[in-house]
Amino acid sequence: MNIVYKYRDWNNEFHKKSLLSNEIYLSSPKQLNDPFDCRITPNFKALTKKEKDAYIDELAIEQFDDTIKEGSNFETLFKSLIGRAKNENEFQKEIDKIHFEFQNKHYGVFCTSLRWDSLLMWSHYANCHKGFCIGYNHNKLRNSNYFGKEGPVQYVPVYPKLKPRVAKNDLEAIKRGFIVTHYKSLEWREEEEYRFFKLYQNEPDLLDRAINIPDDFIVEIILGIDISLGDSMDIIDICKNKSIKVYKAIKKEFEFKIDRVPLTV
């Protein structure tokens, strides 16, 4: 694998930045179009009585450390958690809320695909084949310091089981973290997504989530089957200045498939 792809719409001003200023954007989970994405939540109800007690102990210590400056009382906090945990359904919602709020504030996700010729991806993300597709140099992205981890998304038929316990070793923590950020429903498998991820120590603003990469990180541009002549010329002119290869997507004759031809720029 040498190239990963991002489908874009030239009529979207934010998407234009992908080529005009080589901008890639690390989305918060709340901006993703799948409500289950980065939402693999730990299941409190699946714990044994002993495990639930241990988890409440850990949660009490964690929350006490977070609120110690506010003059919180550990015993009061601990008793409150025990009381709330008796209603498992409501306590599970509380756990979900804590996890989701943290993820929204501290996760950054850059989604790409291993393929440039997906009929569905062109339709969903590239203005119904009127947009364009960017091919990025995978090795340059992965060897940069822009991300913390990267890898292919795993598509699974069953919601993964995670217990809400603090990981006891680094390997377990890495495995749990990858499940949360890189597991999606089997229904999304056509996207063949390859994902780059960053964990922000402090909550980033919109500018912090935007990264401008060098020109040579972009390997090629594919113009959509139905892209307008004007949009094509705009993109070709930019690619000419940046020495980026340009292709035009075309329909394969008598097949439900896309091919491409190189353009002279």
Secondary structure as UniProt FT lines:
FT   STRAND          3..8
FT   TURN            10..11
FT   HELIX           13..20
FT   STRAND          23..25
FT   HELIX           29..31
FT   TURN            35..38
FT   HELIX           44..46
FT   HELIX           49..67
FT   HELIX           68..70
FT   HELIX           74..85
FT   HELIX           88..106
FT   STRAND          107..113
FT   HELIX           119..125
FT   TURN            126..130
FT   STRAND          132..137
FT   HELIX           138..142
FT   STRAND          149..152
FT   STRAND          154..156
FT   HELIX           170..182
FT   STRAND          183..185
FT   HELIX           186..191
FT   STRAND          193..199
FT   HELIX           206..209
FT   STRAND          210..212
FT   HELIX           215..217
FT   STRAND          218..223
FT   TURN            225..226
FT   HELIX           229..242
FT   STRAND          245..251
FT   TURN            253..254
FT   STRAND          258..263
//
